[in-house]
């Protein structure tokens, strides 16, 4: 690699995003790269806030440095990003800088080589046009003569210039309680979150935000890992008080074997900055995810009805058509049949893998059924779980070797099913062929891809020693290969990502799907907390949300049908209730909400979102500003008491809006009331909550 870049061969190299700068330089005679500045443009001018003392006690200079990526060997005490074991058992690298490639403002590659092992490590940087996101990853190439075991292979080390400790914000929970927003102050020690479930998992999202401790409105830095398998994110208070974040994949067998001549790329780590706190950082992530969608962003995300909560496994054509007729009358645009439509699927114990429509459920034929659905004016969609297999299925009888298993060990059933080894090319080809057949032979334009169990006995007998198999990465590659095939072969099909709710939501999945399902919990106040956390990290156009009859699971306080509709309208609106039991009044109200949503969904999906309040406050809202600022939509909810009496009886709750033009005038399209921008910014939008009016969708037009 040839050296190119700034006049000073040691840097700094400047990478500019839309509003920010990221500056990298070489240190210690080229033994590592370190961060010089990260913040708003111009922040690189002046002494670096991350400059560390050249005098260190009981640690090495590298242990105190804001290193961008550094191996164990150079950094023995405070946490390395790469740990390599040679066949004889020696761990550690002592590399040297061997070249740089620099594209002004947009890209950087820094190469380091460890001559005894022949390992060449390239630190890669790329800005994302139109955003304040910088992508980082590492490329590893074994140019030596012996195999190497990579015991730790992070994507990057991210240094955050905080003062006096860090306020960490992360998203955590469990199944049916995903994306809860949590915060802690880290002044000493280490914070770590991870998943070894073969997917990001329900417990933690691979996303982290960092601010100065005690300054919740201050500048915010964020990272998000693009990886669909095992992962970790670790934040550590370094000597001197700086915060260093390490993130990357976690090898399933404890190490990844890199043979002579072999190469490996780590997952991309997206790094973001906003001077406007967590709310501003959320808009940085939203803009990035709109870019990930590409041209698919401009596809209308249709109002859907999903029949799962109404019928469960008891899928039968006439009952489904009854639901479809009602849904179409409400203005629904898409009808999705969930689990239970295929042969042998009467409960959780059968059918997975045998993806043929059940003739008993569709006596006049599956295509006749679809045609009757489409005759209502709606599109048609199906639920699938391509990675799953039932032990009672015909597929398992024919290919028992296709499941993950360990020779001589019993298999664990989770949800009465096993998991296909999607790292195998023959399994990938089967899944691709199955989906091609469903989408080609039948008029299906929507596919909900679910995953309801993690890998347990993760082995592939006959494929060599377990330590030489990278099964986690192979499964991720197979999963992405199938999704890429769907995008290429069936670009008109809308794909929804799901894993028992929000168990597999990260940027690799979001780049290849149109929407995702954040949680199986649709109860109103529970779901509000889930969506509030979700929108910190992900864009509204990706967030599928349903109106259902589900009571609260964790918060049983009742809420109105209006509350449920406004909540679902905060992303991509769907309905999952049993419409057969709704009264005429409820159906009329639903039709009205659907019509109102259709009028503003382009603003919700393409506008700039601002989070107002929290679910713990008496009032909570999301404000969406259309590009250009001509319309503002506010989805607002009452999260407090429903006795109709605020602290001062008769006084409306007010939600202060943000980002409006104080000199402009805004008209509420429903009431005709006019407000100045200054009024809405200073006093707020008035909302009079009662037991019958606990949510509102307000549209303001700029005059």
Buried (B, 14 or more C-beta within 10 A) or exposed (E): BEEBBBEEEBBBBBBBBBBBBBBBBBBBEBBBBBBBBBBBEEBBEEEBBBEBEEEBEEBBBBBBBBBBBBBBBBBBEBBBBBBBBBEEEEBBBEBEBBBBBBBEEBBBBBBBBBEEBBBBBBBBBBBBEEBBBBBBBBBBBBBBEEBBBBBBBBBBBBBBBBEEBBBBBBBBBEBBBBBBBEEEEBEEEEBEBBBBBBBBBBBBBBBBBBBBBEBEEBBBBBBBBBBBBBBBBBBBBBBEBBBBBBBBBBBBBEBBBBEEEBEBBBBBBBBBBBBBBBBBBBBBBBBBBBBBBEEBBEBEBBBBBBBBBBBEBEBBBEBBBBBBBBBBBBBBBBBBBBBBBBBBBBEBBBBBBBBBBBEEBBEEEBEEBBEBBBEBEBBBBBBBBBBBBBBBBBBBEEBEEBBBBBEEEEBEBBBBBBBBBBBBEEBBBBBBEBBBEBBEEBEBBBBBBBBBBBBBBBBBEEBEEBEBBBBBBBBBBBBBBBBEBBBEEBEEBBBBBBBBBBBBBBBBBBBBBBBBBBBBBBBBBBBBBBBBBBBBBBBBBBBBBBBBBBEBBEBEBEBBBBBBBBBBBBBBBBBBBBBEEBEEEBBEBBBBBBEBBBEBBBBBBBBBBBBBBBBEEEBBBBBBBBEEBEBBBBBBBBBBEBEBEBEEEEEEBBBBBBBBEEEBBBBBBEEEEEBBBBBBBEBBBBBEBEEEBBBBBBBBBBE
